[in-house]
Amino acid sequence: MTMAFAGLVASQFVDRIGVRAGLAVLAPLLVAGVASVIYWRWTEHAGSGNVVPYVILQGYVVVVLTSPALRAPSRYTRANDLYWIFGWYVVGKLFEAFDAPVFALGNIVSGHSLKHLAASGSGFVACYMLMQRTLRLRDGEAVDKRRG
């Protein structure tokens, strides 16, 4: 998930700020994501399982993604699909937070499992957005990439 978050943040920086900005944040975000997972695993083996850096990084990504989306318009159509991606992410976090109560509803599926399904919903929206979006011209008209 940290790799997907890093890529999504970098792509939004490229889209809304510029290519240099997106490339500048990509490597540090990838390193921070990998480091947070390595630290989590290391602390698991040490007996404490500290996920705090991983959770902070996830929260930070949401804030960082929201900021450019609210400040600068996208160069592409379908930019508001980003909010659907956030929505699926929030649904996933809710399933994760209520893991045991969800499982207790019928002992069939856990909230953790449903979290992964919600994450795939987010991925589906991102792929659909990328396939359907078109470049906006200066006057607000869109270029249809399917017609060449």
N, C-alpha and C positions, 0 to 999 in steps of 0.2 A: 504494500500500500504506500510505503514511503516513496518508492520509485514513481508510482503513478502520480502522487501528490506533487513531487518535484517537477515532473514533466508538465503537469497541468498548470502549475504556477508559472513556470518558464514560458509556456505557450501563451499565457495571458499577458505576460510582460512583453513578449514579442508583438502580440496583436495590438495592445493598447498603448505601449510606451515606445518600443523599438526593438530591433533585432539585437543590438548590443546589450541592452538591458536584460533581455531574456537569456542571452548566452552568459551574461555575467552572473546571474543568479542560479543557473542550472547546476553547475559543478558544486558550489557550496551547499545547495539543498540536497543534492545526491549524497554528498559526504556526510552531512548532518543526519540524514535519514538512515544511512547504513550504520553510522556510529551509534545512533539511538537503539537500533535493533541489536547490534553487537553488545552494547552495554546491558540491555535487557537480558540477553541470553547469558552473559557473564555473571550477572547478579542472580539469575535463576540457578546456575550451577553453584554459586556461593551460598544459596539458601534463602535469599531475600526476594528475588524477582522484582526489581525496581523498574517499573514502566513509566516513571515520571517524565524522563526526557522524551520518550516516544509520544506520550499524551500531550506534552507541551508543544512538541513539533506539530502534531495534528491540529491543535487549536490555533497555533501560529499560522499554519497554512490557510486555514479558513479566513482568518483576518487579512492575511496578505492577498488572498484571492479576491476578497470582497472589496478591498480598497481600490485597485485599478478598475474593477468593474463599475464601481460607483462614480469614479472620477473622470474616466476617459471613455469615450464611445469606441466600440469595436470597429475595425475596418471591414468586418464581415457581417452578413445577415445571420440570423439565428443566434445572436450573442446572448439572448435571454435564456437560451437552453442551459446556460451555466447555472441558473437558479434551480432548474430541475435536477442538475447534478448535485447541488447542495442539498436539495430536498431528499434525494435517495440516501445521501450521506447521513443526514439527520435521522432518517428512518432506521438506518443501520445502527447508528449509535444508540437509539432508543431500544432496539432489540438487544443490543449488547448489554445495556444497563439493566434490562429486565430479563436477563437470561433465565434465571431459575423460575420466576413466575410464569414465563411463557411456556417453559417445559412442563410446569405443574398443571397447565390447562388441559392436558390430555396425555402427557408423557410420550408424545410423538416426535416433537421437534423442539430443539432449544432455541433460545434467542440468539445464541452465537451462530447457529446454522443459518437462521433467517437474516442475520447481519450480512453474511456472505452473499445471500441472494439479493439483498438490497444493494450491496456494492456492485454486483453485476448489473443491476438496473442503472446505476450511475454510469458504468462503463458503456452500456448500450446507448444511453442518451448522448454520451460524448462521441461515440462512433457515428451515430445518426447525425449529430450536429456537424461533424466534420465532413460527412458525405453530402449533406444538403446545403451547406452554407455557400454563399457566393460573395465575391468582393463587391463592396459598395463603391460607386463612383462619387465624385465630389458633390454632385447635386442630389445625392441620396438614392439614386437609382442603383439597382443591383445588376451585375454582370452575370449572365447565365452561363456557367462553365460547361454545362452539358451541351450547349449549342455551338461551342467553340468560340 
